[in-house]
Amino acid sequence: MRPRVVTPCIGVCSTALGDEVCRGCKRYSHEVIDWNSYNDDQKAIIDARLDGFLVQVMENKLRIHDVKLLEWQLQTQRIRYPVHKSPYVWLFQLLRAGAGQISDSAQFGFSVDAEYRTEPLISLREMIDQEFYLLSEAYYQRYIGRYLHRDV
């Protein structure tokens, strides 16, 4: 049995301001509006897409070397993380909660790729979040928006 899919909402919704893609959770405006009417399979498809985009962006900048250490740190720091998801999703939760407090990534089981090592983790987290948004927006424009907004 798969775990229940919880809303990805983080309480920073920009769809009410007219964005087609929420800057907070990265769902599309119609997904935000219709979330409670979706069945578990529909929610799981949206959740998998979001996780895939996030993991793709994270793997382009960070490397997890010790999943057990990362998990131990998350538990020690009392940071909620979805156990059934990729450790890169866990790592994003860690960065979201305390990027400014991590001075040595190795103590948390990960490293930053050479190209980004000079970036403070807070800036890197913001960069990741922005790229995650841009990837969601590009997907929306390519596969969703063009069909919703074309003249019939």
C-alpha positions, 0 to 999 in steps of 0.5 A, a space after each residue: 500500500 502506498 502512503 497517502 499523498 498529502 498536499 504539497 502546499 507550503 502556504 505560499 500560493 501565487 496562483 491567487 495572484 494570477 500565476 499559472 504555476 504556484 511559486 510555492 508548491 510548483 503545482 499548476 493553478 488548476 491542480 491547486 484549485 481542484 486538489 481536493 477533488 482528485 483521487 489518490 491516483 491523480 494526486 500521486 501523478 502530480 506528486 511524482 512529477 513534482 518530485 521528479 523535477 525537484 530531484 532533477 534540479 537537486 542532482 545537478 548541484 548536490 551529491 548525497 554520499 551517506 543517506 543514513 547520516 542525512 536521515 540521522 541528521 534530519 531526525 536529530 534536527 527534528 525536520 520532517 521528511 517523507 521517508 518513502 521519497 528520494 533522499 534528494 527530497 529529504 535534502 531539500 527539506 533540510 535546506 529549506 529548514 536550515 541551510 544557513 546553519 550548515 557549515 560542513 555539508 559532509 556532516 550531513 551526508 552530502 556535498 556540493 558540486 564543484 561549480 556551486 561550492 562558492 555559493 552559500 547554501 541559502 543562495 543555493 537553496 534559492 537557486 534550486 527553488 527557482 530552477 524547480 519553478 522554471 522547470 515546472 513552468 516550462 513543462 506547463 507551457 509546453 504540455 498544458 498551457 498551450 492546450 488550455 489557452 488556445 482559441 477554439 
